[in-house]
């Protein structure tokens, strides 16, 4: 098994993963500063209208076109016949449905900027690499839908990433394998090393970091601040070791304010009343939906520990979150 610190060259900007879902707020409505004005100078009849007509006629929805325009305005300067249409047809041949092509373009509009030569030089061989490693077609389609630009790496670099993930011990048939490929292709070596160092500083061994990564590869996409904050808070509130959480890394992907803090408050009460042992399953507490949590851990003990409900309501009210709301986003729970 290779060490976690694997030398993979820094990636081109077009291949980097959209860290905004994990590192900071994602502004769905604003345009990226400094990128829109050139587009406004384009001839609307000659440059914009043909592409908009093509997208509308091909089943691309208005909201997706707005997202494409705001995130990658250079697309509208691309050649319709030499870049946009061939790339669109290529993607559609894999993902098949309008729903899937909308999802793919919402996340990776820059793929439509590629020439046929670029597609044949990157996506085609990279898809072959995945197939040769035994990745199921459904997983490949999922990767195209969720982050097609992952496949825009040069094949030698992409092959190195796939072999690295395989060397970590991931099963090529599992969903975790393709997610790990997505994570590794979207992260520079320096960022990867910083994330490893955060986990080391909170007490995780190399084996524990690898355990967490294999269970939930997206744990490496979380901001360094949130990793430290979540691990230290859960360990302190529940009287456990930070290293114990490596067995349930999905917890790291949850909302700190809306889910982790209120549920830890309830478990503190139940543990103090000897209604639960400290070695309870963190997954069973944190990953169930809100109604199940209330039923299993709050209303069930309302006579023995009525303060559990007060603790839960108090924490959520303090944080401005209504009971009944749920965490949302595109996080993949494994």
Backbone bond lengths (Angstrom), bond angles and torsions (degrees), N, CA, C in turn:
res aa  C-N    CA-C-N  psi(-1)  N-CA   C-N-CA  omega(-1)  CA-C   N-CA-C  phi
1 X - - - 1.472 - - 1.520 109.00 -
2 X 1.326 118.86 128.83 1.463 120.91 -179.09 1.517 110.87 -71.22
3 X 1.330 117.33 157.87 1.467 118.89 175.43 1.512 110.53 -65.79
4 X 1.335 115.67 159.74 1.458 119.40 178.86 1.517 111.09 -65.94
5 X 1.322 116.91 -29.65 1.462 120.55 178.96 1.521 108.94 -84.95
6 X 1.325 115.75 88.70 1.457 121.42 -177.77 1.518 109.21 -104.50
7 X 1.318 116.69 135.11 1.464 121.16 -178.19 1.515 110.60 -79.87
8 X 1.328 115.82 101.20 1.456 121.60 173.43 1.516 106.83 -121.71
9 X 1.308 116.35 128.11 1.460 120.92 -174.27 1.516 111.73 -58.34
10 X 1.342 117.24 150.58 1.463 120.25 175.41 1.515 110.53 -55.86
11 X 1.324 115.60 145.82 1.454 120.89 -174.56 1.514 111.97 -91.72
12 X 1.308 114.96 158.50 1.455 119.54 174.05 1.511 109.13 -70.05
13 X 1.338 118.70 151.90 1.465 121.05 -178.51 1.514 113.08 -54.34
14 X 1.332 117.99 -34.63 1.464 119.74 -177.16 1.507 112.40 -68.53
15 X 1.338 117.07 -16.20 1.457 119.25 -177.07 1.511 112.90 -99.13
16 X 1.331 117.37 -5.48 1.460 119.29 -173.93 1.513 111.75 -75.89
17 X 1.336 115.04 140.55 1.463 120.97 -176.52 1.509 110.73 -71.64
18 X 1.344 117.43 154.63 1.454 121.40 -179.69 1.523 109.24 -78.88
19 X 1.327 115.04 90.26 1.449 119.99 -175.37 1.523 112.63 -71.50
20 X 1.320 117.35 -11.42 1.459 119.52 -172.58 1.520 112.62 -59.47
21 X 1.346 118.27 -28.38 1.459 119.97 179.54 1.518 111.09 -64.27
22 X 1.340 117.39 -21.86 1.449 121.12 -174.18 1.519 113.39 -117.42
23 X 1.327 116.83 -26.56 1.455 119.64 -174.12 1.522 112.77 -96.22
24 X 1.334 117.80 -30.79 1.450 118.84 -174.09 1.509 109.52 -159.66
25 X 1.323 116.65 175.47 1.454 121.59 178.84 1.516 109.95 -64.09
26 X 1.320 116.09 141.22 1.458 120.86 178.35 1.516 108.14 -101.79
27 X 1.316 116.38 112.05 1.460 120.54 -178.78 1.515 108.87 -82.79
28 X 1.327 116.10 102.86 1.455 120.97 -176.12 1.521 111.63 -77.45
29 X 1.325 118.11 -18.79 1.455 119.55 -170.62 1.516 113.89 -105.13
30 X 1.327 118.22 -23.57 1.459 119.96 -174.72 1.512 112.57 -87.74
31 X 1.325 115.53 160.92 1.444 121.34 175.58 1.518 108.44 -96.32
32 X 1.308 116.53 148.82 1.449 120.09 -178.77 1.526 109.54 -68.97
33 X 1.309 114.09 131.48 1.462 120.70 -173.69 1.527 111.31 -58.56
34 X 1.322 115.26 131.52 1.448 120.00 174.30 1.510 115.63 83.43
35 X 1.353 117.25 -2.33 1.456 118.27 -175.06 1.527 112.67 -107.49
36 X 1.322 118.16 -19.94 1.457 119.66 -174.91 1.525 114.33 -82.62
37 X 1.343 121.54 -40.11 1.466 120.51 -174.48 1.523 115.69 -48.76
38 X 1.362 121.03 -43.77 1.464 119.05 179.36 1.522 112.71 -57.97
39 X 1.322 115.92 -33.41 1.454 119.89 179.72 1.518 110.81 -65.75
40 X 1.326 116.33 -36.95 1.458 119.76 -178.36 1.529 111.84 -67.46
41 X 1.327 115.75 -18.23 1.462 119.58 178.94 1.527 112.40 -85.30
42 X 1.344 115.95 -9.09 1.461 119.79 -177.87 1.525 110.70 -72.03
43 X 1.309 115.78 147.70 1.464 121.81 178.10 1.526 108.66 -67.35
44 X 1.340 118.10 114.29 1.467 119.93 -175.03 1.520 113.68 -63.27
45 X 1.322 117.45 -32.76 1.466 120.07 -178.12 1.530 111.93 -78.59
46 X 1.328 116.66 -42.14 1.462 119.98 -175.63 1.528 113.19 -86.68
47 X 1.332 116.23 -33.44 1.462 120.14 -172.71 1.527 112.56 -101.89
48 X 1.310 116.42 -49.00 1.461 119.61 -172.24 1.522 113.61 -86.13
49 X 1.321 116.90 -49.78 1.462 120.20 -172.15 1.531 113.46 -57.91
50 X 1.331 120.18 -45.25 1.470 118.72 -179.90 1.528 113.22 -58.15
51 X 1.340 115.55 -38.32 1.464 118.58 -179.48 1.522 110.94 -72.62
52 X 1.332 116.82 -42.98 1.460 119.87 178.08 1.525 110.52 -61.87
53 X 1.328 116.39 -41.02 1.464 119.82 177.73 1.526 110.87 -62.31
54 X 1.327 115.54 -41.04 1.471 118.99 179.11 1.522 110.85 -63.29
55 X 1.343 116.73 -46.53 1.459 119.78 -178.60 1.527 111.31 -62.86
56 X 1.319 116.41 -45.60 1.465 119.76 179.42 1.524 110.91 -62.17
57 X 1.315 116.27 -42.79 1.457 120.09 179.67 1.510 113.53 -69.36
58 X 1.328 116.41 -17.96 1.465 120.96 -179.52 1.521 112.47 -98.47
59 X 1.333 116.52 5.57 1.461 119.61 175.79 1.506 115.61 92.10
60 X 1.344 118.09 11.12 1.463 120.23 177.40 1.522 108.61 -79.79
61 X 1.307 116.77 129.80 1.460 121.44 -175.22 1.522 111.74 -79.12
62 X 1.324 115.60 161.09 1.456 121.24 178.27 1.515 113.71 -56.92
63 X 1.348 118.30 -49.90 1.468 119.46 179.69 1.526 113.22 -58.87
64 X 1.330 116.85 -36.38 1.466 119.20 179.14 1.524 110.40 -68.99
65 X 1.322 117.12 -39.07 1.468 119.28 177.15 1.524 111.14 -63.31
66 X 1.326 117.08 -38.72 1.470 120.45 176.94 1.526 109.89 -62.35
67 X 1.329 116.16 -43.27 1.460 120.23 178.87 1.522 111.07 -63.12
68 X 1.330 116.68 -42.77 1.459 121.03 178.09 1.524 110.88 -61.95
69 X 1.319 115.72 -43.30 1.463 121.57 -178.62 1.521 111.45 -63.47
70 X 1.327 116.30 -42.00 1.464 120.19 -176.38 1.518 112.44 -76.91
71 X 1.321 117.58 -33.97 1.463 120.13 -175.28 1.522 113.43 -90.34
72 X 1.327 116.49 -26.24 1.462 118.71 -177.62 1.526 110.62 -148.48
73 X 1.336 117.82 67.89 1.468 121.17 -177.35 1.522 113.94 -62.60
74 X 1.331 117.79 -20.84 1.467 119.93 178.03 1.521 111.39 -60.99
75 X 1.321 116.03 -21.63 1.459 120.46 178.96 1.522 111.57 -56.47
76 X 1.330 115.91 -35.92 1.455 119.60 -175.19 1.531 112.80 -78.46
77 X 1.329 115.98 -1.59 1.461 120.33 171.29 1.524 110.86 -100.10
78 X 1.327 115.79 -6.08 1.463 120.37 -178.99 1.522 110.53 -69.94
79 X 1.302 115.36 155.55 1.465 120.61 176.69 1.525 109.37 -70.71
80 X 1.313 116.30 126.27 1.464 120.38 -179.53 1.524 110.97 -63.60
81 X 1.323 116.85 -44.58 1.468 120.12 -174.35 1.526 113.43 -84.05
82 X 1.353 117.22 -29.42 1.459 119.84 -175.83 1.528 113.81 -96.29
83 X 1.334 116.73 -20.19 1.463 119.27 -177.28 1.528 112.36 -124.50
84 X 1.316 116.87 -60.31 1.464 120.65 -171.02 1.521 112.11 -62.24
85 X 1.322 117.36 -54.88 1.471 119.69 -175.76 1.531 112.41 -65.29
86 X 1.347 119.77 -47.63 1.471 118.48 178.02 1.531 113.03 -59.81
87 X 1.333 116.88 -41.34 1.467 120.34 179.55 1.519 110.78 -66.60
88 X 1.325 116.27 -42.21 1.467 120.67 178.58 1.524 110.06 -60.58
89 X 1.324 116.63 -48.01 1.468 120.31 -179.22 1.523 111.18 -62.51
90 X 1.339 115.75 -36.84 1.464 119.81 178.82 1.531 110.33 -63.12
91 X 1.327 116.59 -49.43 1.463 120.10 178.84 1.518 111.14 -61.40
92 X 1.314 116.25 -44.98 1.466 120.61 -176.80 1.531 110.90 -62.19
93 X 1.333 117.08 -31.68 1.463 119.83 179.81 1.521 111.81 -65.08
94 X 1.338 116.79 -23.41 1.456 120.67 178.42 1.526 112.08 -93.22
95 X 1.324 116.64 -49.34 1.469 119.61 -171.96 1.522 112.76 -86.83
96 X 1.314 117.22 -19.84 1.463 125.41 167.53 1.525 115.57 73.51
97 X 1.311 119.59 -56.33 1.465 120.58 -171.24 1.524 111.99 -92.86
98 X 1.342 115.46 157.60 1.470 120.36 176.37 1.522 111.25 -62.40
99 X 1.318 116.23 -37.82 1.465 119.85 179.30 1.525 110.53 -60.32
100 X 1.318 116.36 -44.17 1.461 120.37 -179.31 1.526 112.42 -69.05
101 X 1.322 117.37 -39.95 1.467 119.13 -179.56 1.521 110.48 -68.26
102 X 1.328 117.46 -34.30 1.467 120.51 174.78 1.521 110.70 -63.44
103 X 1.326 116.47 -43.63 1.462 120.44 179.80 1.523 110.81 -64.08
104 X 1.329 116.66 -41.43 1.464 120.53 -178.95 1.525 111.80 -65.42
105 X 1.331 116.48 -43.90 1.466 119.58 -177.12 1.518 112.04 -74.36
106 X 1.305 117.05 -27.69 1.462 119.49 176.63 1.527 110.21 -62.26
107 X 1.325 116.87 -32.38 1.459 121.02 -176.75 1.529 113.21 -97.84
108 X 1.318 116.74 -28.29 1.468 119.44 -172.71 1.521 111.69 -137.95
109 X 1.326 116.45 56.41 1.467 120.28 -178.19 1.521 112.16 -61.51
110 X 1.335 117.25 -27.10 1.459 119.39 -176.27 1.522 113.13 -64.89
111 X 1.330 117.33 -16.62 1.463 119.37 177.50 1.526 110.33 -60.38
112 X 1.337 116.86 -32.37 1.465 120.54 -179.09 1.525 112.44 -71.55
113 X 1.304 116.77 -8.82 1.466 121.50 178.07 1.527 111.11 -84.56
114 X 1.333 115.50 -10.57 1.464 120.29 -175.26 1.528 111.66 -76.74
115 X 1.301 115.20 144.96 1.462 120.58 173.16 1.523 108.98 -81.02
116 X 1.323 115.61 166.90 1.460 119.32 178.12 1.526 110.59 -60.95
117 X 1.332 116.52 -36.53 1.466 119.99 178.79 1.524 110.95 -63.38
118 X 1.339 116.08 -38.72 1.473 119.74 178.78 1.524 110.21 -66.77
119 X 1.321 117.32 -41.86 1.462 120.57 178.14 1.524 110.68 -61.59
120 X 1.327 115.49 -46.01 1.461 119.82 -178.61 1.530 111.61 -68.46
121 X 1.324 116.09 -24.09 1.458 119.91 -178.36 1.514 114.50 -91.72
122 X 1.335 117.36 -12.94 1.471 120.23 -178.70 1.532 112.34 -128.05
123 X 1.318 117.64 -68.32 1.460 119.69 -174.46 1.525 112.69 -58.45
124 X 1.317 116.41 -46.73 1.470 119.25 -176.88 1.528 111.79 -61.56
125 X 1.342 120.01 -53.02 1.470 118.86 178.48 1.524 113.47 -66.40
126 X 1.325 117.92 -32.45 1.465 119.35 180.00 1.525 111.64 -69.70
127 X 1.313 116.64 -36.84 1.465 119.63 174.44 1.530 109.65 -64.27
128 X 1.322 116.84 -38.23 1.469 120.72 176.78 1.526 111.12 -63.73
129 X 1.329 116.60 -38.09 1.469 120.52 177.57 1.524 110.28 -60.14
130 X 1.320 116.60 -45.27 1.463 120.04 179.29 1.524 110.78 -62.94
131 X 1.306 116.79 -43.56 1.469 120.17 179.25 1.527 110.91 -62.51
132 X 1.321 116.43 -40.63 1.463 120.35 -179.23 1.523 112.24 -66.77
133 X 1.322 116.92 -21.85 1.468 120.81 176.85 1.525 111.56 -91.97
134 X 1.316 116.43 6.36 1.459 120.22 175.27 1.508 115.12 84.32
135 X 1.342 117.63 17.03 1.463 120.14 179.16 1.529 108.92 -72.48
136 X 1.328 118.26 126.69 1.467 120.74 179.51 1.528 111.64 -60.95
137 X 1.316 115.73 149.27 1.460 121.10 -178.67 1.526 111.44 -57.87
138 X 1.339 116.25 -36.69 1.470 119.84 -179.00 1.520 111.41 -62.71
139 X 1.344 117.19 -34.52 1.469 120.69 178.50 1.530 110.41 -71.28
140 X 1.321 116.36 -38.38 1.461 120.10 178.87 1.523 110.11 -64.23
141 X 1.329 116.17 -43.39 1.463 120.35 177.90 1.522 110.07 -61.88
142 X 1.329 116.94 -40.87 1.470 120.75 178.03 1.527 110.27 -59.06
143 X 1.336 117.05 -42.02 1.463 120.34 -179.65 1.525 110.74 -65.75
144 X 1.317 117.00 -40.31 1.464 120.27 178.30 1.523 110.28 -62.66
145 X 1.326 116.45 -40.87 1.463 120.72 -178.40 1.523 111.23 -69.30
146 X 1.319 116.98 -44.11 1.462 120.11 -173.03 1.524 113.44 -85.55
147 X 1.329 116.99 -29.21 1.469 118.46 -179.23 1.517 110.52 -163.41
148 X 1.308 115.93 71.89 1.466 120.76 -176.57 1.518 112.26 -60.20
149 X 1.337 117.16 -30.12 1.464 118.95 -176.61 1.525 112.24 -66.90
150 X 1.341 117.75 -15.79 1.460 120.33 172.72 1.524 110.48 -55.37
151 X 1.321 115.48 -34.00 1.459 121.00 -176.15 1.523 113.08 -84.77
152 X 1.331 117.09 5.27 1.463 121.14 -179.83 1.529 112.46 -91.46
153 X 1.328 117.18 2.84 1.461 120.43 175.38 1.523 110.37 -67.48
154 X 1.317 116.28 158.28 1.457 119.50 171.48 1.527 108.20 -65.42
155 X 1.320 117.85 139.51 1.465 121.38 -173.23 1.526 114.92 -55.38
156 X 1.339 118.34 -37.56 1.462 118.45 -179.59 1.519 111.42 -64.56
157 X 1.320 116.53 -38.37 1.462 120.52 178.22 1.527 110.57 -71.37
158 X 1.323 116.61 -41.71 1.460 120.36 179.35 1.525 110.30 -63.66
159 X 1.315 117.14 -41.23 1.463 121.12 178.67 1.523 111.03 -61.60
160 X 1.334 116.30 -38.75 1.463 120.30 178.40 1.531 110.83 -62.48
161 X 1.334 116.79 -41.14 1.464 120.76 178.34 1.525 110.50 -63.08
162 X 1.326 116.93 -47.05 1.466 120.99 -178.38 1.528 110.61 -61.26
163 X 1.328 117.03 -42.41 1.464 120.31 178.92 1.528 111.25 -66.18
164 X 1.327 116.49 -36.04 1.465 120.18 177.42 1.519 110.90 -63.25
165 X 1.330 116.47 -46.56 1.466 120.97 179.02 1.522 110.09 -61.86
166 X 1.319 117.06 -41.72 1.462 120.99 177.84 1.525 110.13 -62.30
167 X 1.334 116.06 -39.52 1.454 120.53 179.16 1.514 113.80 -66.18
168 X 1.326 117.28 -25.91 1.460 121.12 176.35 1.527 111.67 -69.88
169 X 1.322 117.44 -13.56 1.459 120.49 178.42 1.511 114.92 101.93
170 X 1.324 118.05 13.20 1.461 120.93 177.66 1.531 110.24 -71.83
171 X 1.313 115.97 143.51 1.458 122.40 175.23 1.527 108.66 -81.92
172 X 1.341 118.85 120.28 1.469 120.40 -179.26 1.524 113.90 -57.75
173 X 1.318 117.67 -22.54 1.460 120.59 -179.59 1.524 112.66 -82.01
174 X 1.328 116.74 -12.85 1.463 120.17 -175.84 1.518 111.48 -85.97
175 X 1.324 115.30 155.84 1.465 119.98 175.67 1.521 110.74 -66.93
176 X 1.343 116.77 -28.39 1.463 120.36 -178.85 1.527 111.38 -62.50
177 X 1.329 117.88 -32.16 1.470 120.84 -178.30 1.523 110.74 -61.28
178 X 1.312 116.61 -51.57 1.463 119.87 -175.62 1.527 110.97 -70.06
179 X 1.348 116.75 -30.61 1.464 119.77 175.93 1.528 109.99 -68.02
180 X 1.339 116.01 -39.64 1.464 119.85 177.76 1.529 111.02 -63.32
181 X 1.324 117.26 -38.58 1.469 120.89 175.97 1.521 109.52 -61.67
182 X 1.312 115.68 -44.26 1.465 120.56 179.05 1.530 110.95 -60.36
183 X 1.326 116.49 -43.20 1.466 120.44 -179.69 1.529 110.86 -65.51
184 X 1.336 116.20 -48.04 1.461 119.85 -175.71 1.529 112.54 -66.89
185 X 1.327 117.77 -35.41 1.459 118.67 179.25 1.520 111.91 -71.86
186 X 1.322 116.66 -21.88 1.453 119.99 -176.08 1.508 114.58 -97.44
187 X 1.328 117.36 12.12 1.457 119.12 -174.22 1.522 110.56 -133.94
188 X 1.315 115.72 129.06 1.462 119.77 177.25 1.523 109.52 -70.81
189 X 1.314 115.35 162.34 1.458 119.56 -179.84 1.528 111.40 -60.69
190 X 1.338 116.79 -40.55 1.466 119.93 -177.84 1.528 111.45 -65.07
191 X 1.336 116.82 -39.91 1.467 119.76 178.28 1.520 110.46 -66.78
192 X 1.319 116.63 -42.85 1.465 121.11 177.73 1.527 110.40 -57.35
193 X 1.324 116.60 -45.49 1.463 120.76 -179.33 1.528 111.06 -64.36
194 X 1.330 117.34 -37.92 1.468 119.87 178.71 1.526 110.86 -63.51
195 X 1.322 116.97 -41.18 1.465 120.19 179.11 1.531 110.35 -64.99
196 X 1.323 116.79 -43.11 1.464 120.14 177.45 1.522 110.57 -58.63
197 X 1.323 116.18 -42.27 1.458 120.53 -177.44 1.522 111.55 -65.50
198 X 1.329 117.72 -35.92 1.465 120.54 177.23 1.520 110.06 -62.11
199 X 1.315 116.78 -46.57 1.467 119.90 179.31 1.526 111.34 -63.71
200 X 1.312 116.37 -38.13 1.468 118.96 177.54 1.527 110.94 -63.92
201 X 1.324 116.39 -41.07 1.467 120.00 -177.15 1.522 112.70 -65.58
202 X 1.334 117.29 -28.81 1.468 118.77 178.70 1.523 111.45 -88.55
203 X 1.326 116.99 6.11 1.455 119.85 171.13 1.512 117.01 106.74
204 X 1.318 117.78 7.03 1.462 119.21 -179.73 1.529 110.85 -84.06
205 X 1.337 115.42 139.97 1.457 120.76 174.10 1.528 109.30 -83.12
206 X 1.331 116.36 171.23 1.466 120.25 177.65 1.529 110.59 -60.24
207 X 1.329 116.44 -40.96 1.468 120.12 179.60 1.520 111.24 -65.07
208 X 1.324 117.09 -38.10 1.467 120.23 179.77 1.527 111.21 -69.10
209 X 1.323 116.70 -37.89 1.468 119.59 176.36 1.523 109.88 -63.44
210 X 1.331 116.32 -44.02 1.463 120.09 179.49 1.525 110.86 -64.80
211 X 1.331 117.01 -38.84 1.470 120.59 177.13 1.520 110.45 -58.56
212 X 1.326 116.23 -47.64 1.464 120.33 -179.75 1.523 111.07 -64.21
213 X 1.317 117.06 -42.90 1.468 121.16 -179.08 1.523 111.13 -63.11
214 X 1.326 117.06 -39.38 1.466 120.14 179.94 1.522 111.56 -70.93
215 X 1.322 116.87 -31.95 1.462 120.00 177.84 1.525 111.52 -76.49
216 X 1.327 116.95 -37.48 1.460 121.46 -178.01 1.531 108.71 -150.33
217 X 1.345 117.29 89.97 1.469 119.87 -177.91 1.523 114.04 -56.60
218 X 1.337 117.29 -27.05 1.463 119.40 -177.89 1.527 112.61 -68.59
219 X 1.330 117.47 -7.88 1.471 119.09 177.50 1.526 111.13 -63.73
220 X 1.326 117.19 -17.87 1.463 120.18 177.83 1.525 112.31 -86.85
221 X 1.325 116.87 -5.97 1.462 120.64 179.75 1.523 112.30 -94.60
222 X 1.310 117.36 -7.36 1.458 121.40 -178.10 1.524 109.15 -75.46
223 X 1.314 116.14 148.14 1.462 119.35 179.44 1.527 110.34 -63.31
224 X 1.307 115.41 149.18 1.462 120.66 -179.95 1.531 110.83 -58.56
225 X 1.322 116.45 -37.77 1.462 120.90 179.51 1.522 111.40 -62.42
226 X 1.333 116.70 -43.97 1.462 119.10 -177.92 1.523 111.81 -70.90
227 X 1.327 117.66 -36.15 1.464 119.93 177.11 1.523 109.74 -55.95
228 X 1.321 115.77 -53.31 1.466 121.16 -177.33 1.526 110.93 -63.84
229 X 1.312 116.34 -45.15 1.465 120.98 -177.18 1.527 111.38 -61.96
230 X 1.322 116.82 -46.22 1.461 120.86 -176.77 1.517 111.61 -68.16
231 X 1.323 116.90 -48.60 1.461 119.81 -177.38 1.523 111.57 -62.09
232 X 1.311 117.04 -44.88 1.465 119.95 -178.10 1.518 111.39 -69.23
233 X 1.332 117.91 -37.20 1.463 120.96 179.87 1.521 111.04 -66.82
234 X 1.325 117.20 -50.10 1.470 120.60 -177.93 1.523 110.42 -61.88
235 X 1.323 117.03 -43.20 1.461 120.46 179.96 1.527 111.23 -62.41
236 X 1.315 116.69 -43.14 1.464 120.75 -179.15 1.524 111.66 -68.54
237 X 1.334 116.91 -47.05 1.461 120.66 -175.23 1.518 112.68 -68.93
238 X 1.323 117.30 -34.65 1.461 120.56 -174.48 1.525 112.70 -104.95
239 X 1.314 116.85 2.14 1.457 120.33 175.99 1.511 113.92 66.39
240 X 1.325 117.07 35.56 1.458 121.14 179.42 1.518 109.47 -117.39
241 X 1.316 116.76 178.60 1.458 121.08 177.16 1.526 109.16 -94.78
242 X 1.321 115.58 145.99 1.470 117.88 179.26 1.523 111.06 -59.90
243 X 1.332 116.92 -32.19 1.462 120.11 -177.93 1.522 112.37 -67.48
244 X 1.341 117.45 -23.15 1.465 120.04 178.64 1.526 111.56 -64.57
245 X 1.321 116.42 -25.40 1.465 120.76 -174.13 1.529 111.32 -75.98
246 X 1.328 117.55 -9.56 1.469 119.35 178.91 1.520 111.41 -63.49
247 X 1.336 117.26 -20.74 1.461 120.97 179.06 1.524 112.22 -79.50
248 X 1.317 117.94 -13.81 1.472 120.64 179.78 1.532 109.97 -137.79
249 X 1.326 116.88 63.21 1.471 120.87 -175.16 1.520 114.58 -67.67
250 X 1.347 117.97 -13.76 1.465 119.07 176.07 1.525 111.29 -57.93
251 X 1.321 115.92 -26.77 1.463 120.52 179.73 1.528 110.44 -58.17
252 X 1.307 116.78 -34.28 1.463 120.89 -177.72 1.522 112.85 -65.40
253 X 1.328 116.56 -20.70 1.457 120.41 -176.83 1.524 112.66 -89.73
254 X 1.323 116.71 -8.38 1.458 120.68 -176.91 1.523 111.69 -79.77
255 X 1.324 115.31 160.96 1.459 120.46 176.72 1.524 109.65 -65.68
256 X 1.320 116.28 124.99 1.464 120.37 179.96 1.520 110.59 -63.93
257 X 1.326 117.05 -47.09 1.463 120.64 -174.86 1.525 112.87 -76.23
258 X 1.330 117.14 -43.54 1.456 120.13 -172.25 1.519 114.09 -81.85
259 X 1.329 116.50 -26.08 1.453 117.15 -175.36 1.528 113.65 -122.33
260 X 1.310 117.34 -52.54 1.461 119.77 -172.50 1.523 112.10 -65.09
261 X 1.326 117.37 -49.42 1.469 120.39 -176.75 1.532 112.43 -62.93
262 X 1.343 120.24 -51.19 1.469 119.59 -179.27 1.525 113.18 -62.78
263 X 1.309 117.48 -39.03 1.463 119.38 -177.47 1.522 111.92 -72.62
264 X 1.322 116.52 -34.00 1.466 118.88 173.97 1.524 110.42 -64.17
265 X 1.328 116.78 -35.91 1.469 120.48 178.78 1.522 110.63 -62.08
266 X 1.325 117.12 -42.37 1.466 121.28 178.28 1.521 110.49 -64.74
267 X 1.322 116.90 -46.33 1.464 119.66 -177.26 1.522 111.39 -66.25
268 X 1.324 117.58 -31.89 1.462 120.24 174.48 1.521 110.70 -58.17
269 X 1.328 115.79 -44.93 1.463 120.91 -179.97 1.518 110.47 -63.70
270 X 1.319 117.28 -47.83 1.466 121.00 -177.00 1.525 111.66 -64.83
271 X 1.319 116.79 -38.31 1.466 120.12 177.99 1.519 110.53 -67.42
272 X 1.332 116.98 -41.23 1.468 120.61 -179.77 1.522 111.74 -64.73
273 X 1.336 117.47 -26.99 1.462 122.57 177.83 1.523 111.97 -91.43
274 X 1.320 116.61 8.07 1.468 122.35 -178.79 1.528 112.81 58.97
275 X 1.308 116.08 28.76 1.465 120.66 177.04 1.528 110.73 -90.99
276 X 1.322 116.07 -14.79 1.459 121.74 176.03 1.517 108.97 -142.28
277 X 1.328 115.54 145.34 1.455 120.24 173.43 1.522 109.39 -84.46
278 X 1.317 115.95 158.48 1.460 119.92 -178.41 1.528 112.76 -67.98
279 X 1.328 116.78 -19.61 1.462 119.27 -177.14 1.528 112.57 -93.40
280 X 1.338 116.73 29.39 1.461 120.05 177.74 1.530 110.07 -66.51
281 X 1.330 115.60 163.78 1.465 120.72 179.53 1.524 110.06 -76.32
282 X 1.324 115.82 116.31 1.463 119.86 179.77 1.528 110.96 -65.41
283 X 1.328 116.38 -35.56 1.464 119.66 178.12 1.519 111.79 -60.56
284 X 1.337 116.67 -42.38 1.466 120.05 -177.05 1.522 111.36 -64.72
285 X 1.315 117.00 -27.81 1.464 121.39 -179.54 1.525 111.44 -85.87
286 X 1.304 117.23 -44.24 1.464 120.99 -170.87 1.527 114.64 -87.82
287 X 1.323 117.81 -28.17 1.463 119.14 -171.33 1.521 114.75 -94.84
288 X 1.325 118.32 -13.76 1.465 119.16 178.49 1.534 109.27 -72.49
289 X 1.339 115.85 156.87 1.464 118.34 179.43 1.524 110.09 -70.69
290 X 1.300 116.39 171.48 1.462 120.29 -171.05 1.522 113.27 -65.77
291 X 1.324 117.05 -41.38 1.464 119.27 -179.85 1.518 111.11 -63.45
292 X 1.333 116.87 -41.44 1.463 119.99 177.79 1.523 110.84 -65.75
293 X 1.326 116.47 -38.93 1.464 118.82 178.58 1.524 111.00 -62.12
294 X 1.320 116.49 -47.03 1.467 119.86 179.55 1.520 111.00 -60.32
295 X 1.330 115.93 -40.98 1.470 119.72 -178.34 1.526 111.46 -68.22
296 X 1.330 117.43 -43.76 1.461 121.42 -173.71 1.523 113.82 -81.14
297 X 1.334 116.67 -30.55 1.458 118.38 -170.36 1.526 114.92 -122.03
298 X 1.313 117.43 -7.44 1.463 119.13 -178.77 1.525 110.99 -119.44
299 X 1.324 117.38 -66.44 1.476 119.49 -177.07 1.525 111.68 -65.06
300 X 1.302 117.95 -31.75 1.471 121.32 179.09 1.526 111.38 -60.66
301 X 1.326 116.88 -29.16 1.464 120.89 -176.43 1.528 111.82 -114.65
302 X 1.330 117.02 24.58 1.462 118.73 -174.63 1.526 112.91 -65.82
303 X 1.329 117.96 -26.89 1.471 119.51 177.54 1.518 111.29 -80.26
304 X 1.341 116.81 -44.73 1.467 119.89 -178.63 1.528 112.73 -74.83
305 X 1.334 116.21 -30.62 1.469 119.53 -176.35 1.523 110.56 -144.17
306 X 1.335 117.62 70.55 1.469 120.12 -178.99 1.525 112.78 -62.54
307 X 1.325 116.45 -22.92 1.464 119.58 -178.88 1.534 112.16 -71.14
308 X 1.336 117.09 -13.14 1.467 119.66 177.77 1.523 110.49 -62.07
309 X 1.338 116.03 -43.61 1.463 119.68 178.66 1.524 110.48 -65.89
310 X 1.326 116.48 -40.68 1.462 119.69 179.31 1.529 111.01 -63.43
311 X 1.330 115.75 -39.65 1.463 119.71 178.52 1.523 110.66 -64.04
312 X 1.322 115.57 -41.53 1.469 120.40 -179.38 1.519 111.16 -66.34
313 X 1.320 115.73 -49.61 1.464 119.96 -179.60 1.523 111.03 -64.15
314 X 1.329 115.65 -39.95 1.455 119.93 -178.31 1.513 112.40 -63.52
315 X 1.328 116.37 -44.50 1.464 119.92 -179.78 1.524 111.03 -65.66
316 X 1.327 116.82 -41.55 1.463 119.63 -178.39 1.528 111.09 -69.86
317 X 1.338 116.07 -39.41 1.464 119.36 178.59 1.525 110.47 -65.00
318 X 1.333 115.40 -39.82 1.457 120.43 180.00 1.524 111.22 -62.18
319 X 1.341 114.64 -33.50 1.460 119.87 -178.07 1.516 112.59 -93.89
320 X 1.354 116.40 2.96 1.454 120.38 176.21 1.499 114.39 72.29
321 X 1.331 117.70 36.14 1.464 121.14 -178.73 1.509 109.31 -123.59
322 X 1.334 116.34 130.38 1.456 121.25 -178.40 1.516 111.13 -84.87
323 X 1.340 115.40 141.47 1.452 119.64 173.38 1.513 108.29 -63.07
324 X 1.317 115.50 134.26 1.450 120.52 -177.23 1.519 111.80 111.91
325 X 1.340 116.48 -20.43 1.459 118.81 177.21 1.518 108.96 -81.17
326 X 1.302 116.22 156.66 1.455 120.83 -178.08 1.518 110.33 -129.88
327 X 1.316 115.57 157.52 1.446 119.44 171.99 1.520 108.36 -63.32
328 X 1.308 116.42 145.77 1.456 119.13 178.51 1.513 109.17 -137.01
329 X 1.289 115.94 171.28 1.454 120.63 -179.64 1.508 110.71 137.01
330 X 1.333 115.63 -169.56 1.453 120.68 -175.73 1.518 111.30 -108.87
331 X 1.323 117.03 19.81 1.441 121.00 -179.33 1.518 110.75 -64.21
332 X 1.317 117.02 137.69 1.458 122.03 178.71 1.515 108.43 -99.53
333 X 1.338 116.87 111.09 1.450 120.94 177.43 1.529 109.74 -85.83
334 X 1.331 115.91 134.31 1.462 120.72 -178.61 1.519 110.48 -115.75
